[in-house]
Amino acid sequence: MIKVDPSIIEAFALMWGQFPEPVTLVHKNRTVLAVNEAGQGMREVGTNCAKQGSPEAHRGCLANQALKSGKATYVKGEYNGHKMISYWLPLAGYPELFVHFGVGITIDYDAETKQA
C-alpha cells in the first residue's frame, strides 16, 4: 500500500470534491489514491487506473509526460460521442503524484450551450 501524507488527500477532497466531472489523485505507478464525488463508481481507490476500461482508452495517456516535465498536460478527444479534454496535473513538491480528470466525461457541454 502506498503511503501518502493525509494532508494531500484532505487537500484533494477540499479542492476537487465538488468538481462536476470525475477527478482522481494518482501515484506514478497508476494506483488511484483518491476519487472525487463525481468519480465514485468510475474509479476505486487502490486500483490501477490504467487497468480500468479498455486499453484504447489509455493510449493517449500523458501522465508520464506530465510527471517528467512537472507541467500540466492535456489532450483533446471524444468520449461517448462528444468532445472532451483530459488533463494530467503534477503536484508541486510531490513528483510521484498527479491529478487526472477530463472535462466532457459526464457533461456534454456542447449540448448544454445549444440549449442555453
Biopython code that builds the backbone (N, CA, C, O; Angstrom):
import numpy as np
from Bio.PDB.StructureBuilder import StructureBuilder

atoms = [
    (1, "MET", "N", (0.835, -1.186, 0.000)),
    (1, "MET", "CA", (0.000, 0.000, 0.000)),
    (1, "MET", "C", (0.878, 1.247, 0.000)),
    (1, "MET", "O", (1.851, 1.338, 0.748)),
    (2, "ILE", "N", (0.528, 2.178, -0.826)),
    (2, "ILE", "CA", (1.283, 3.421, -0.929)),
    (2, "ILE", "C", (0.877, 4.356, 0.207)),
    (2, "ILE", "O", (-0.310, 4.580, 0.445)),
    (3, "LYS", "N", (1.871, 4.897, 0.901)),
    (3, "LYS", "CA", (1.604, 5.842, 1.977)),
    (3, "LYS", "C", (1.711, 7.257, 1.426)),
    (3, "LYS", "O", (2.702, 7.630, 0.799)),
    (4, "VAL", "N", (0.671, 8.025, 1.677)),
    (4, "VAL", "CA", (0.619, 9.413, 1.229)),
    (4, "VAL", "C", (0.266, 10.273, 2.434)),
    (4, "VAL", "O", (-0.566, 9.894, 3.258)),
    (5, "ASP", "N", (0.895, 11.413, 2.526)),
    (5, "ASP", "CA", (0.598, 12.368, 3.584)),
    (5, "ASP", "C", (-0.915, 12.622, 3.605)),
    (5, "ASP", "O", (-1.474, 13.031, 2.587)),
    (6, "PRO", "N", (-1.584, 12.392, 4.732)),
    (6, "PRO", "CA", (-3.038, 12.596, 4.800)),
    (6, "PRO", "C", (-3.474, 14.004, 4.398)),
    (6, "PRO", "O", (-4.590, 14.198, 3.917)),
    (7, "SER", "N", (-2.589, 14.986, 4.597)),
    (7, "SER", "CA", (-2.954, 16.357, 4.222)),
    (7, "SER", "C", (-3.124, 16.495, 2.704)),
    (7, "SER", "O", (-3.867, 17.361, 2.243)),
    (8, "ILE", "N", (-2.446, 15.652, 1.932)),
    (8, "ILE", "CA", (-2.604, 15.673, 0.474)),
    (8, "ILE", "C", (-3.990, 15.152, 0.101)),
    (8, "ILE", "O", (-4.657, 15.724, -0.762)),
    (9, "ILE", "N", (-4.418, 14.085, 0.739)),
    (9, "ILE", "CA", (-5.753, 13.534, 0.484)),
    (9, "ILE", "C", (-6.819, 14.550, 0.896)),
    (9, "ILE", "O", (-7.809, 14.735, 0.189)),
    (10, "GLU", "N", (-6.617, 15.205, 2.033)),
    (10, "GLU", "CA", (-7.560, 16.223, 2.504)),
    (10, "GLU", "C", (-7.619, 17.400, 1.536)),
    (10, "GLU", "O", (-8.701, 17.900, 1.227)),
    (11, "ALA", "N", (-6.461, 17.841, 1.061)),
    (11, "ALA", "CA", (-6.422, 18.957, 0.110)),
    (11, "ALA", "C", (-7.115, 18.580, -1.198)),
    (11, "ALA", "O", (-7.822, 19.395, -1.789)),
    (12, "PHE", "N", (-6.911, 17.352, -1.641)),
    (12, "PHE", "CA", (-7.584, 16.881, -2.852)),
    (12, "PHE", "C", (-9.099, 16.960, -2.669)),
    (12, "PHE", "O", (-9.805, 17.477, -3.534)),
    (13, "ALA", "N", (-9.596, 16.448, -1.544)),
    (13, "ALA", "CA", (-11.038, 16.460, -1.279)),
    (13, "ALA", "C", (-11.577, 17.886, -1.212)),
    (13, "ALA", "O", (-12.662, 18.169, -1.720)),
    (14, "LEU", "N", (-10.826, 18.769, -0.594)),
    (14, "LEU", "CA", (-11.242, 20.164, -0.479)),
    (14, "LEU", "C", (-11.322, 20.837, -1.846)),
    (14, "LEU", "O", (-12.292, 21.535, -2.143)),
    (15, "MET", "N", (-10.318, 20.630, -2.665)),
    (15, "MET", "CA", (-10.245, 21.314, -3.962)),
    (15, "MET", "C", (-11.102, 20.665, -5.044)),
    (15, "MET", "O", (-11.673, 21.370, -5.877)),
    (16, "TRP", "N", (-11.202, 19.355, -5.050)),
    (16, "TRP", "CA", (-11.845, 18.648, -6.163)),
    (16, "TRP", "C", (-13.142, 17.937, -5.803)),
    (16, "TRP", "O", (-13.825, 17.429, -6.693)),
    (17, "GLY", "N", (-13.496, 17.888, -4.533)),
    (17, "GLY", "CA", (-14.660, 17.131, -4.088)),
    (17, "GLY", "C", (-15.947, 17.470, -4.818)),
    (17, "GLY", "O", (-16.720, 16.571, -5.151)),
    (18, "GLN", "N", (-16.191, 18.738, -5.071)),
    (18, "GLN", "CA", (-17.436, 19.176, -5.701)),
    (18, "GLN", "C", (-17.301, 19.440, -7.196)),
    (18, "GLN", "O", (-18.264, 19.871, -7.829)),
    (19, "PHE", "N", (-16.136, 19.193, -7.769)),
    (19, "PHE", "CA", (-15.963, 19.396, -9.214)),
    (19, "PHE", "C", (-16.949, 18.474, -9.929)),
    (19, "PHE", "O", (-17.064, 17.306, -9.559)),
    (20, "PRO", "N", (-17.667, 18.968, -10.948)),
    (20, "PRO", "CA", (-18.749, 18.179, -11.549)),
    (20, "PRO", "C", (-18.318, 17.042, -12.468)),
    (20, "PRO", "O", (-19.170, 16.314, -12.978)),
    (21, "GLU", "N", (-17.047, 16.876, -12.685)),
    (21, "GLU", "CA", (-16.529, 15.787, -13.518)),
    (21, "GLU", "C", (-15.661, 14.872, -12.648)),
    (21, "GLU", "O", (-15.159, 15.312, -11.614)),
    (22, "PRO", "N", (-15.476, 13.607, -13.044)),
    (22, "PRO", "CA", (-14.630, 12.694, -12.274)),
    (22, "PRO", "C", (-13.176, 13.177, -12.208)),
    (22, "PRO", "O", (-12.589, 13.554, -13.222)),
    (23, "VAL", "N", (-12.610, 13.159, -11.008)),
    (23, "VAL", "CA", (-11.215, 13.558, -10.791)),
    (23, "VAL", "C", (-10.560, 12.518, -9.891)),
    (23, "VAL", "O", (-11.159, 12.060, -8.917)),
    (24, "THR", "N", (-9.324, 12.150, -10.227)),
    (24, "THR", "CA", (-8.582, 11.198, -9.404)),
    (24, "THR", "C", (-7.222, 11.760, -9.031)),
    (24, "THR", "O", (-6.617, 12.520, -9.786)),
    (25, "LEU", "N", (-6.758, 11.377, -7.860)),
    (25, "LEU", "CA", (-5.386, 11.617, -7.425)),
    (25, "LEU", "C", (-4.680, 10.293, -7.627)),
    (25, "LEU", "O", (-5.125, 9.264, -7.119)),
    (26, "VAL", "N", (-3.575, 10.312, -8.373)),
    (26, "VAL", "CA", (-2.941, 9.072, -8.806)),
    (26, "VAL", "C", (-1.440, 9.094, -8.512)),
    (26, "VAL", "O", (-0.785, 10.125, -8.665)),
    (27, "HIS", "N", (-0.906, 7.957, -8.092)),
    (27, "HIS", "CA", (0.533, 7.768, -7.905)),
    (27, "HIS", "C", (1.158, 7.455, -9.258)),
    (27, "HIS", "O", (0.466, 6.991, -10.165)),
    (28, "LYS", "N", (2.439, 7.701, -9.404)),
    (28, "LYS", "CA", (3.115, 7.454, -10.683)),
    (28, "LYS", "C", (3.026, 6.000, -11.136)),
    (28, "LYS", "O", (3.158, 5.720, -12.328)),
    (29, "ASN", "N", (2.806, 5.072, -10.209)),
    (29, "ASN", "CA", (2.650, 3.665, -10.609)),
    (29, "ASN", "C", (1.211, 3.352, -11.024)),
    (29, "ASN", "O", (0.873, 2.200, -11.298)),
    (30, "ARG", "N", (0.372, 4.383, -11.069)),
    (30, "ARG", "CA", (-1.025, 4.354, -11.536)),
    (30, "ARG", "C", (-2.017, 3.859, -10.488)),
    (30, "ARG", "O", (-3.161, 3.544, -10.815)),
    (31, "THR", "N", (-1.584, 3.789, -9.229)),
    (31, "THR", "CA", (-2.523, 3.463, -8.162)),
    (31, "THR", "C", (-3.378, 4.687, -7.856)),
    (31, "THR", "O", (-2.856, 5.776, -7.618)),
    (32, "VAL", "N", (-4.691, 4.499, -7.865)),
    (32, "VAL", "CA", (-5.627, 5.576, -7.537)),
    (32, "VAL", "C", (-5.605, 5.778, -6.024)),
    (32, "VAL", "O", (-5.839, 4.842, -5.259)),
    (33, "LEU", "N", (-5.321, 7.013, -5.604)),
    (33, "LEU", "CA", (-5.205, 7.334, -4.184)),
    (33, "LEU", "C", (-6.448, 8.016, -3.633)),
    (33, "LEU", "O", (-6.747, 7.898, -2.445)),
    (34, "ALA", "N", (-7.173, 8.729, -4.488)),
    (34, "ALA", "CA", (-8.399, 9.419, -4.067)),
    (34, "ALA", "C", (-9.261, 9.673, -5.298)),
    (34, "ALA", "O", (-8.760, 9.800, -6.416)),
    (35, "VAL", "N", (-10.567, 9.744, -5.066)),
    (35, "VAL", "CA", (-11.540, 9.984, -6.133)),
    (35, "VAL", "C", (-12.555, 11.000, -5.614)),
    (35, "VAL", "O", (-12.993, 10.905, -4.467)),
    (36, "ASN", "N", (-12.929, 11.962, -6.441)),
    (36, "ASN", "CA", (-13.944, 12.921, -6.011)),
    (36, "ASN", "C", (-15.341, 12.308, -6.129)),
    (36, "ASN", "O", (-15.492, 11.177, -6.590)),
    (37, "GLU", "N", (-16.361, 13.065, -5.708)),
    (37, "GLU", "CA", (-17.737, 12.550, -5.714)),
    (37, "GLU", "C", (-18.188, 12.120, -7.104)),
    (37, "GLU", "O", (-18.784, 11.054, -7.257)),
    (38, "ALA", "N", (-17.911, 12.933, -8.116)),
    (38, "ALA", "CA", (-18.359, 12.621, -9.482)),
    (38, "ALA", "C", (-17.701, 11.356, -10.021)),
    (38, "ALA", "O", (-18.239, 10.713, -10.923)),
    (39, "GLY", "N", (-16.554, 10.997, -9.479)),
    (39, "GLY", "CA", (-15.838, 9.816, -9.953)),
    (39, "GLY", "C", (-16.180, 8.538, -9.208)),
    (39, "GLY", "O", (-15.721, 7.458, -9.580)),
    (40, "GLN", "N", (-16.990, 8.655, -8.150)),
    (40, "GLN", "CA", (-17.387, 7.466, -7.398)),
    (40, "GLN", "C", (-18.095, 6.495, -8.335)),
    (40, "GLN", "O", (-19.004, 6.885, -9.068)),
    (41, "GLY", "N", (-17.686, 5.253, -8.311)),
    (41, "GLY", "CA", (-18.273, 4.241, -9.182)),
    (41, "GLY", "C", (-17.563, 4.102, -10.512)),
    (41, "GLY", "O", (-17.732, 3.100, -11.208)),
    (42, "MET", "N", (-16.760, 5.108, -10.875)),
    (42, "MET", "CA", (-15.987, 5.031, -12.118)),
    (42, "MET", "C", (-14.555, 4.588, -11.839)),
    (42, "MET", "O", (-13.957, 3.857, -12.628)),
    (43, "ARG", "N", (-14.016, 5.037, -10.716)),
    (43, "ARG", "CA", (-12.680, 4.673, -10.276)),
    (43, "ARG", "C", (-12.765, 4.305, -8.809)),
    (43, "ARG", "O", (-13.634, 4.789, -8.084)),
    (44, "GLU", "N", (-11.855, 3.444, -8.380)),
    (44, "GLU", "CA", (-11.869, 2.991, -6.998)),
    (44, "GLU", "C", (-10.474, 3.146, -6.403)),
    (44, "GLU", "O", (-9.481, 2.772, -7.028)),
    (45, "VAL", "N", (-10.402, 3.696, -5.203)),
    (45, "VAL", "CA", (-9.128, 3.867, -4.505)),
    (45, "VAL", "C", (-8.455, 2.508, -4.362)),
    (45, "VAL", "O", (-9.092, 1.514, -4.011)),
    (46, "GLY", "N", (-7.149, 2.485, -4.642)),
    (46, "GLY", "CA", (-6.355, 1.260, -4.526)),
    (46, "GLY", "C", (-6.221, 0.481, -5.815)),
    (46, "GLY", "O", (-5.402, -0.435, -5.902)),
    (47, "THR", "N", (-7.011, 0.830, -6.819)),
    (47, "THR", "CA", (-6.933, 0.126, -8.098)),
    (47, "THR", "C", (-5.928, 0.803, -9.020)),
    (47, "THR", "O", (-5.501, 1.930, -8.766)),
    (48, "ASN", "N", (-5.560, 0.120, -10.074)),
    (48, "ASN", "CA", (-4.663, 0.662, -11.093)),
    (48, "ASN", "C", (-5.526, 1.324, -12.160)),
    (48, "ASN", "O", (-6.298, 0.650, -12.842)),
    (49, "CYS", "N", (-5.398, 2.636, -12.306)),
    (49, "CYS", "CA", (-6.267, 3.362, -13.237)),
    (49, "CYS", "C", (-6.087, 2.892, -14.674)),
    (49, "CYS", "O", (-7.042, 2.915, -15.451)),
    (50, "ALA", "N", (-4.892, 2.470, -15.039)),
    (50, "ALA", "CA", (-4.617, 2.053, -16.419)),
    (50, "ALA", "C", (-5.251, 0.710, -16.757)),
    (50, "ALA", "O", (-5.329, 0.334, -17.926)),
    (51, "LYS", "N", (-5.702, -0.008, -15.743)),
    (51, "LYS", "CA", (-6.326, -1.314, -15.987)),
    (51, "LYS", "C", (-7.846, -1.245, -15.955)),
    (51, "LYS", "O", (-8.522, -2.267, -16.068)),
    (52, "GLN", "N", (-8.379, -0.043, -15.803)),
    (52, "GLN", "CA", (-9.828, 0.127, -15.801)),
    (52, "GLN", "C", (-10.263, 0.638, -17.164)),
    (52, "GLN", "O", (-9.649, 1.549, -17.720)),
    (53, "GLY", "N", (-11.306, 0.060, -17.688)),
    (53, "GLY", "CA", (-11.758, 0.441, -19.021)),
    (53, "GLY", "C", (-10.948, -0.284, -20.081)),
    (53, "GLY", "O", (-10.147, -1.168, -19.776)),
    (54, "SER", "N", (-11.164, 0.096, -21.310)),
    (54, "SER", "CA", (-10.477, -0.558, -22.429)),
    (54, "SER", "C", (-9.052, -0.033, -22.579)),
    (54, "SER", "O", (-8.774, 1.112, -22.224)),
    (55, "PRO", "N", (-8.149, -0.860, -23.102)),
    (55, "PRO", "CA", (-6.776, -0.394, -23.344)),
    (55, "PRO", "C", (-6.741, 0.823, -24.272)),
    (55, "PRO", "O", (-5.883, 1.692, -24.120)),
    (56, "GLU", "N", (-7.662, 0.887, -25.226)),
    (56, "GLU", "CA", (-7.705, 2.014, -26.163)),
    (56, "GLU", "C", (-7.940, 3.337, -25.432)),
    (56, "GLU", "O", (-7.451, 4.384, -25.857)),
    (57, "ALA", "N", (-8.682, 3.281, -24.343)),
    (57, "ALA", "CA", (-8.988, 4.496, -23.591)),
    (57, "ALA", "C", (-7.745, 5.112, -22.961)),
    (57, "ALA", "O", (-7.754, 6.285, -22.588)),
    (58, "HIS", "N", (-6.672, 4.327, -22.840)),
    (58, "HIS", "CA", (-5.452, 4.802, -22.182)),
    (58, "HIS", "C", (-4.311, 5.093, -23.164)),
    (58, "HIS", "O", (-3.216, 5.472, -22.747)),
    (59, "ARG", "N", (-4.557, 4.922, -24.431)),
    (59, "ARG", "CA", (-3.486, 5.125, -25.420)),
    (59, "ARG", "C", (-2.960, 6.551, -25.454)),
    (59, "ARG", "O", (-1.788, 6.771, -25.759)),
    (60, "GLY", "N", (-3.808, 7.516, -25.145)),
    (60, "GLY", "CA", (-3.383, 8.911, -25.171)),
    (60, "GLY", "C", (-2.921, 9.424, -23.825)),
    (60, "GLY", "O", (-2.801, 10.634, -23.634)),
    (61, "CYS", "N", (-2.657, 8.522, -22.883)),
    (61, "CYS", "CA", (-2.267, 8.923, -21.530)),
    (61, "CYS", "C", (-0.980, 9.750, -21.556)),
    (61, "CYS", "O", (0.026, 9.347, -22.141)),
    (62, "LEU", "N", (-1.037, 10.912, -20.908)),
    (62, "LEU", "CA", (0.130, 11.797, -20.849)),
    (62, "LEU", "C", (0.674, 11.933, -19.425)),
    (62, "LEU", "O", (1.375, 12.897, -19.116)),
    (63, "ALA", "N", (0.352, 10.973, -18.564)),
    (63, "ALA", "CA", (0.817, 11.039, -17.175)),
    (63, "ALA", "C", (2.338, 11.090, -17.087)),
    (63, "ALA", "O", (2.886, 11.921, -16.363)),
    (64, "ASN", "N", (3.023, 10.218, -17.809)),
    (64, "ASN", "CA", (4.493, 10.211, -17.749)),
    (64, "ASN", "C", (5.072, 11.535, -18.213)),
    (64, "ASN", "O", (6.033, 12.033, -17.627)),
    (65, "GLN", "N", (4.496, 12.107, -19.258)),
    (65, "GLN", "CA", (4.973, 13.400, -19.761)),
    (65, "GLN", "C", (4.782, 14.483, -18.699)),
    (65, "GLN", "O", (5.680, 15.293, -18.473)),
    (66, "ALA", "N", (3.625, 14.500, -18.051)),
    (66, "ALA", "CA", (3.360, 15.496, -17.013)),
    (66, "ALA", "C", (4.313, 15.330, -15.835)),
    (66, "ALA", "O", (4.839, 16.316, -15.319)),
    (67, "LEU", "N", (4.539, 14.090, -15.409)),
    (67, "LEU", "CA", (5.433, 13.842, -14.285)),
    (67, "LEU", "C", (6.876, 14.207, -14.621)),
    (67, "LEU", "O", (7.584, 14.772, -13.787)),
    (68, "LYS", "N", (7.308, 13.892, -15.820)),
    (68, "LYS", "CA", (8.688, 14.185, -16.228)),
    (68, "LYS", "C", (8.930, 15.686, -16.361)),
    (68, "LYS", "O", (9.960, 16.193, -15.919)),
    (69, "SER", "N", (7.980, 16.395, -16.971)),
    (69, "SER", "CA", (8.148, 17.831, -17.210)),
    (69, "SER", "C", (7.784, 18.675, -15.997)),
    (69, "SER", "O", (8.246, 19.808, -15.861)),
    (70, "GLY", "N", (6.951, 18.118, -15.113)),
    (70, "GLY", "CA", (6.475, 18.896, -13.976)),
    (70, "GLY", "C", (5.437, 19.927, -14.371)),
    (70, "GLY", "O", (5.142, 20.843, -13.603)),
    (71, "LYS", "N", (4.879, 19.780, -15.572)),
    (71, "LYS", "CA", (3.897, 20.746, -16.082)),
    (71, "LYS", "C", (2.609, 20.029, -16.478)),
    (71, "LYS", "O", (2.616, 18.858, -16.858)),
    (72, "ALA", "N", (1.518, 20.757, -16.379)),
    (72, "ALA", "CA", (0.222, 20.210, -16.778)),
    (72, "ALA", "C", (0.243, 19.850, -18.255)),
    (72, "ALA", "O", (0.835, 20.555, -19.072)),
    (73, "THR", "N", (-0.409, 18.747, -18.581)),
    (73, "THR", "CA", (-0.543, 18.334, -19.974)),
    (73, "THR", "C", (-2.016, 18.038, -20.231)),
    (73, "THR", "O", (-2.779, 17.758, -19.306)),
    (74, "TYR", "N", (-2.397, 18.105, -21.486)),
    (74, "TYR", "CA", (-3.779, 17.790, -21.838)),
    (74, "TYR", "C", (-3.845, 17.252, -23.248)),
    (74, "TYR", "O", (-2.923, 17.424, -24.046)),
    (75, "VAL", "N", (-4.952, 16.596, -23.539)),
    (75, "VAL", "CA", (-5.215, 16.092, -24.880)),
    (75, "VAL", "C", (-6.710, 16.253, -25.145)),
    (75, "VAL", "O", (-7.539, 16.011, -24.268)),
    (76, "LYS", "N", (-7.035, 16.663, -26.356)),
    (76, "LYS", "CA", (-8.438, 16.764, -26.766)),
    (76, "LYS", "C", (-8.840, 15.466, -27.436)),
    (76, "LYS", "O", (-8.033, 14.831, -28.116)),
    (77, "GLY", "N", (-10.080, 15.076, -27.241)),
    (77, "GLY", "CA", (-10.572, 13.853, -27.860)),
    (77, "GLY", "C", (-12.078, 13.789, -27.816)),
    (77, "GLY", "O", (-12.755, 14.806, -27.664)),
    (78, "GLU", "N", (-12.597, 12.584, -27.949)),
    (78, "GLU", "CA", (-14.039, 12.358, -27.869)),
    (78, "GLU", "C", (-14.320, 11.243, -26.874)),
    (78, "GLU", "O", (-13.533, 10.310, -26.717)),
    (79, "TYR", "N", (-15.444, 11.363, -26.217)),
    (79, "TYR", "CA", (-15.894, 10.354, -25.260)),
    (79, "TYR", "C", (-17.406, 10.254, -25.376)),
    (79, "TYR", "O", (-18.112, 11.252, -25.231)),
    (80, "ASN", "N", (-17.895, 9.070, -25.635)),
    (80, "ASN", "CA", (-19.334, 8.852, -25.796)),
    (80, "ASN", "C", (-19.961, 9.806, -26.812)),
    (80, "ASN", "O", (-21.094, 10.255, -26.642)),
    (81, "GLY", "N", (-19.215, 10.106, -27.860)),
    (81, "GLY", "CA", (-19.751, 10.915, -28.947)),
    (81, "GLY", "C", (-19.712, 12.413, -28.748)),
    (81, "GLY", "O", (-20.259, 13.150, -29.568)),
    (82, "HIS", "N", (-19.085, 12.887, -27.689)),
    (82, "HIS", "CA", (-18.957, 14.337, -27.534)),
    (82, "HIS", "C", (-17.524, 14.713, -27.184)),
    (82, "HIS", "O", (-16.736, 13.881, -26.735)),
    (83, "LYS", "N", (-17.211, 15.974, -27.397)),
    (83, "LYS", "CA", (-15.845, 16.461, -27.206)),
    (83, "LYS", "C", (-15.462, 16.461, -25.730)),
    (83, "LYS", "O", (-16.285, 16.711, -24.849)),
    (84, "MET", "N", (-14.196, 16.175, -25.493)),
    (84, "MET", "CA", (-13.667, 16.217, -24.131)),
    (84, "MET", "C", (-12.204, 16.643, -24.157)),
    (84, "MET", "O", (-11.536, 16.564, -25.188)),
    (85, "ILE", "N", (-11.729, 17.086, -23.026)),
    (85, "ILE", "CA", (-10.314, 17.404, -22.839)),
    (85, "ILE", "C", (-9.873, 16.697, -21.565)),
    (85, "ILE", "O", (-10.490, 16.869, -20.513)),
    (86, "SER", "N", (-8.808, 15.902, -21.653)),
    (86, "SER", "CA", (-8.244, 15.208, -20.489)),
    (86, "SER", "C", (-7.001, 15.951, -20.020)),
    (86, "SER", "O", (-6.186, 16.396, -20.828)),
    (87, "TYR", "N", (-6.866, 16.078, -18.705)),
    (87, "TYR", "CA", (-5.736, 16.781, -18.095)),
    (87, "TYR", "C", (-4.989, 15.868, -17.134)),
    (87, "TYR", "O", (-5.577, 15.000, -16.490)),
    (88, "TRP", "N", (-3.677, 16.086, -17.052)),
    (88, "TRP", "CA", (-2.809, 15.455, -16.065)),
    (88, "TRP", "C", (-2.041, 16.591, -15.404)),
    (88, "TRP", "O", (-1.292, 17.302, -16.073)),
    (89, "LEU", "N", (-2.218, 16.770, -14.104)),
    (89, "LEU", "CA", (-1.608, 17.880, -13.376)),
    (89, "LEU", "C", (-0.665, 17.343, -12.309)),
    (89, "LEU", "O", (-1.125, 16.768, -11.323)),
    (90, "PRO", "N", (0.647, 17.516, -12.479)),
    (90, "PRO", "CA", (1.575, 17.073, -11.430)),
    (90, "PRO", "C", (1.423, 17.965, -10.200)),
    (90, "PRO", "O", (1.069, 19.139, -10.319)),
    (91, "LEU", "N", (1.689, 17.410, -9.028)),
    (91, "LEU", "CA", (1.593, 18.174, -7.789)),
    (91, "LEU", "C", (2.961, 18.732, -7.420)),
    (91, "LEU", "O", (3.931, 17.987, -7.290)),
    (92, "ALA", "N", (3.028, 20.038, -7.256)),
    (92, "ALA", "CA", (4.276, 20.699, -6.876)),
    (92, "ALA", "C", (4.748, 20.148, -5.532)),
    (92, "ALA", "O", (3.984, 20.104, -4.568)),
    (93, "GLY", "N", (5.995, 19.733, -5.478)),
    (93, "GLY", "CA", (6.566, 19.200, -4.248)),
    (93, "GLY", "C", (6.328, 17.713, -4.038)),
    (93, "GLY", "O", (6.851, 17.124, -3.093)),
    (94, "TYR", "N", (5.542, 17.108, -4.916)),
    (94, "TYR", "CA", (5.238, 15.676, -4.828)),
    (94, "TYR", "C", (5.401, 15.063, -6.214)),
    (94, "TYR", "O", (4.408, 14.798, -6.892)),
    (95, "PRO", "N", (6.646, 14.835, -6.645)),
    (95, "PRO", "CA", (6.910, 14.405, -8.021)),
    (95, "PRO", "C", (6.343, 13.038, -8.391)),
    (95, "PRO", "O", (6.367, 12.656, -9.561)),
    (96, "GLU", "N", (5.838, 12.301, -7.413)),
    (96, "GLU", "CA", (5.284, 10.975, -7.694)),
    (96, "GLU", "C", (3.755, 10.994, -7.826)),
    (96, "GLU", "O", (3.141, 9.951, -8.049)),
    (97, "LEU", "N", (3.143, 12.173, -7.690)),
    (97, "LEU", "CA", (1.681, 12.273, -7.708)),
    (97, "LEU", "C", (1.178, 13.188, -8.817)),
    (97, "LEU", "O", (1.846, 14.139, -9.220)),
    (98, "PHE", "N", (-0.023, 12.869, -9.297)),
    (98, "PHE", "CA", (-0.687, 13.763, -10.249)),
    (98, "PHE", "C", (-2.194, 13.664, -10.095)),
    (98, "PHE", "O", (-2.728, 12.670, -9.604)),
    (99, "VAL", "N", (-2.863, 14.722, -10.527)),
    (99, "VAL", "CA", (-4.321, 14.757, -10.580)),
    (99, "VAL", "C", (-4.711, 14.525, -12.024)),
    (99, "VAL", "O", (-4.122, 15.102, -12.938)),
    (100, "HIS", "N", (-5.709, 13.677, -12.227)),
    (100, "HIS", "CA", (-6.171, 13.384, -13.592)),
    (100, "HIS", "C", (-7.678, 13.582, -13.671)),
    (100, "HIS", "O", (-8.429, 13.103, -12.821)),
    (101, "PHE", "N", (-8.103, 14.295, -14.705)),
    (101, "PHE", "CA", (-9.531, 14.483, -14.930)),
    (101, "PHE", "C", (-9.773, 14.834, -16.387)),
    (101, "PHE", "O", (-8.852, 15.176, -17.130)),
    (102, "GLY", "N", (-11.014, 14.740, -16.767)),
    (102, "GLY", "CA", (-11.422, 15.133, -18.107)),
    (102, "GLY", "C", (-12.646, 16.016, -18.026)),
    (102, "GLY", "O", (-13.544, 15.779, -17.218)),
    (103, "VAL", "N", (-12.679, 17.025, -18.858)),
    (103, "VAL", "CA", (-13.850, 17.888, -18.970)),
    (103, "VAL", "C", (-14.622, 17.413, -20.195)),
    (103, "VAL", "O", (-14.110, 17.438, -21.314)),
    (104, "GLY", "N", (-15.861, 16.981, -19.969)),
    (104, "GLY", "CA", (-16.670, 16.418, -21.038)),
    (104, "GLY", "C", (-16.895, 14.925, -20.859)),
    (104, "GLY", "O", (-17.437, 14.268, -21.748)),
    (105, "ILE", "N", (-16.486, 14.390, -19.728)),
    (105, "ILE", "CA", (-16.663, 12.962, -19.445)),
    (105, "ILE", "C", (-18.126, 12.664, -19.119)),
    (105, "ILE", "O", (-18.725, 11.755, -19.694)),
    (106, "THR", "N", (-18.691, 13.431, -18.201)),
    (106, "THR", "CA", (-20.069, 13.187, -17.779)),
    (106, "THR", "C", (-21.036, 14.280, -18.216)),
    (106, "THR", "O", (-22.252, 14.112, -18.114)),
    (107, "ILE", "N", (-20.508, 15.385, -18.697)),
    (107, "ILE", "CA", (-21.349, 16.501, -19.137)),
    (107, "ILE", "C", (-21.029, 16.811, -20.590)),
    (107, "ILE", "O", (-19.865, 16.990, -20.948)),
    (108, "ASP", "N", (-22.056, 16.876, -21.427)),
    (108, "ASP", "CA", (-21.884, 17.271, -22.830)),
    (108, "ASP", "C", (-22.071, 18.784, -22.888)),
    (108, "ASP", "O", (-23.192, 19.272, -23.024)),
    (109, "TYR", "N", (-20.968, 19.521, -22.783)),
    (109, "TYR", "CA", (-21.022, 20.978, -22.717)),
    (109, "TYR", "C", (-21.526, 21.596, -24.017)),
    (109, "TYR", "O", (-22.170, 22.645, -23.987)),
    (110, "ASP", "N", (-21.247, 20.970, -25.147)),
    (110, "ASP", "CA", (-21.754, 21.480, -26.421)),
    (110, "ASP", "C", (-23.276, 21.439, -26.438)),
    (110, "ASP", "O", (-23.908, 22.396, -26.886)),
    (111, "ALA", "N", (-23.871, 20.367, -25.968)),
    (111, "ALA", "CA", (-25.330, 20.245, -25.928)),
    (111, "ALA", "C", (-25.929, 21.270, -24.968)),
    (111, "ALA", "O", (-26.973, 21.855, -25.255)),
    (112, "GLU", "N", (-25.272, 21.487, -23.831)),
    (112, "GLU", "CA", (-25.773, 22.465, -22.867)),
    (112, "GLU", "C", (-25.707, 23.876, -23.426)),
    (112, "GLU", "O", (-26.595, 24.687, -23.162)),
    (113, "THR", "N", (-24.660, 24.184, -24.201)),
    (113, "THR", "CA", (-24.520, 25.500, -24.809)),
    (113, "THR", "C", (-25.640, 25.740, -25.812)),
    (113, "THR", "O", (-26.185, 26.842, -25.875)),
    (114, "LYS", "N", (-25.986, 24.743, -26.584)),
    (114, "LYS", "CA", (-27.048, 24.867, -27.587)),
    (114, "LYS", "C", (-28.407, 25.087, -26.943)),
    (114, "LYS", "O", (-29.265, 25.754, -27.520)),
    (115, "GLN", "N", (-28.611, 24.538, -25.758)),
    (115, "GLN", "CA", (-29.891, 24.677, -25.069)),
    (115, "GLN", "C", (-30.037, 26.037, -24.403)),
    (115, "GLN", "O", (-31.154, 26.493, -24.159)),
    (116, "ALA", "N", (-28.923, 26.682, -24.109)),
    (116, "ALA", "CA", (-28.954, 27.958, -23.377)),
    (116, "ALA", "C", (-29.474, 29.106, -24.209)),
    (116, "ALA", "O", (-29.555, 30.234, -23.723)),
]
sb = StructureBuilder()
sb.init_structure("model")
sb.init_model(0)
sb.init_chain("A")
sb.init_seg("    ")
for serial, (resi, resn, name, xyz) in enumerate(atoms, 1):
    if name == "N":
        sb.init_residue(resn, " ", resi, " ")
    sb.init_atom(name, np.array(xyz, "f"), 0.0, 1.0, " ", f" {name:<3s}", serial, name[0])
structure = sb.get_structure()
